[in-house]
Amino acid sequence: MELEHRTLSIVDIDTRQEGNDHHIVALVAPWNATYDAGSYVERLGKSVFDKSIKERGNDIPLMHGHDRENFPIGRSYQWEKDANGLIADFQVAPTSRAHEALELAKNGYVSGFSVGFLPIRNEEKQVEGRRHLTRVEAKLDHVALLTAPTAPAYGDAQLIAARAFDPDDTTQAPRLARWRHLLNGDY
């Protein structure tokens, strides 16, 4: 099977400096959005990445583009599901390349992010003569920040925040709940 990519647009980036630990929080898999791939319409099932997260939850890389020749710029730190989709909290690596990507994101130069996955199991049906796929299980290989203009696959998904995070700061617990208002459009 070939690795597939789905590009998601970025909106609402918020940056905070709290210690030396930087994180990017993103909605990576919207439940109710569809992607028109031309020959089929795709939707992500609510358990599509569960096995990947169970097996490698804190080791899914955050890449700069889909550049597998270079080291990642971060890795997954925490995952949460809510009514909108799957939310990922990525810890940014303490490298100059990773901090450059973080600066690009917070200053609006990053146009999107993309999930890279291998489809494992699908449910298929015909709707008005078109093939509709629901991805039931897929191996989540990586998530990538993109700096080139691309057309988003799932327009409802978005980067929620690019921020610094101090894991010992009790005022930030729970981390993801702090940013939930952005998912719901409460600005």
N, C-alpha and C positions, 0 to 999 in steps of 0.2 A: 504494500500500500504506500501511496505517496503522501507526504506531509502537506496538509492544507493550511491556508492562512485566511483569516477573516479580519479585515481592517475595521476599526471602530473610531469614530471621530472623538476629538477631545474638546471639552468645554469646562469652564469653571475650575481653574487651577488656583489653589490657595497655598501659599508658602509660609512656613513658620520656622524660626530658629529656636530650638529648645535642646540644648546640649549638642552632641556631635553625631547623633544617630538620625539619619535622614530616611524618610519613608515616602512612598508613592502609593496612594490608595485608589483603586480603580474598580468599577463595575466591568467585569471581563466577559460575562455571559448573560445577556438579557433574556429573560424567559419568554416574553410575549412578542419579541421582534422577529421579523422574517428577513431572509436574505434571498434575493432573486439572482440565482447563479446562471440564468439563461435557460439551460436545459432542465432545471428543476428549481423549486423553491425550498429553502432550508430554514429550519427552526431548531434551536437547541433545547433538548429535554432537561428537566430540572436535576437529573442525576448524571448528566453527560460526563462530567469530570470527577465524579465522586471517587472512583477507583484510583485515579491518578493522585488525587489529594490524599487519600488514605495511605497510599504507598510512598509518595514523595512530597507530602504537603509543604515542607519547608525547604525543598530543594528544586523547585521549578524555577528556572532562570528567567531573569528579566534581561532582555538583550537590547542593544542599540541597533535598530533595524533587525533584519533576519540574518545578521552577520554571524555565522557559526564558526568563522575563522578566528574571531577574537573572543576573549573571555567575556562573561556576562557583566552587566553593569549593576546587577543586584540579584536578589532571590526572594522567593515568596516567604513571607513571615507568618501570615495568618489568613484564614479563609472564613467567610461567613456567607450564608444564604439568607436572602430575605424575599419579600414578595416580588421585587423587581428583577432579581437575578443573583448571580454569584459575585461577591465582592472579594477582591484580593488586596492584601496589604503587603507591598514589596519593600524590603530593606535595601537601600541603595548602598553599593559597595564603597568602601573608603579609598577610592582611587580617583585620580584626576579625571580620567575618562568618564567615570560614573557621575562625578560632580559636574562635569561639563554638560552631560545629558540632563541632569537635574536643573541646571541653570537655563538650558534651552527650553525645558518644559515650563518652568515658572515664568519665563519671559515671552512665551507665546510662539516660539519657533518650532515646537513639536506639534504636528498636525493630527496625529492619531496614534493608536497603538493597535497591535495585531496579535491575535492568539494563533499559535501554531499547534496543530493537532493531527493525529492519525485517527481517522474514523474506524471504529471497531464494529458497532452494531447500530443499525438504523431501522426505523419503522417507515414504511412507504405506503402512500395512497395516492389516488388520482382525484384531483379537484378541478372541475370544469376543464377536463382534458389535459391538465398539467400534472406532472409528477411532483409530489410534495414529500420531502424527507424530514423526519424528526431524528436528530442525532440523539440516540439513547445512551450510547457509550462511546467515548473517544479518549485516546491517550493525549493528555495535555503535555506537549513537549516544551513550550516556552511561551512567554508573552514578550512582545517587542515594542519599544517606543519608535515611532517613525518621524523623521524630520522632512520628508518629501511630501508634497501634496498627493493625496490618494483619495479615491472615492470610498466612503465608509460602507461596510457591509451591513452592520447593525447600527442604524442611526441613533437608536435609543441608548446605546452604551456610551459611557463617558469616563474620562479620568476625573476623579472626584477631588483629589488634592495631591499636591507635591509639597511635602512638609518635613521638618525635622521632628524627631520624636525621642523623648527621654523615657525609657521603659520603667524607670523608678518613680516617675511623676504620677502620683495617684490621682491628680485632677484630670488626667487623660483617659482613665479607665471608664468604660470600655472604649478602646481606640476607635473602632469603626462606627459606633453609635454617635460619636461626636460629629461625624460627617454625613450622617443619614439624611439630614434636612436637605442637603444638596441633591440627593437622589430624588427626593420628592418634590423638588422645585421650590422649596421654601427658602428664599434668599433673604 
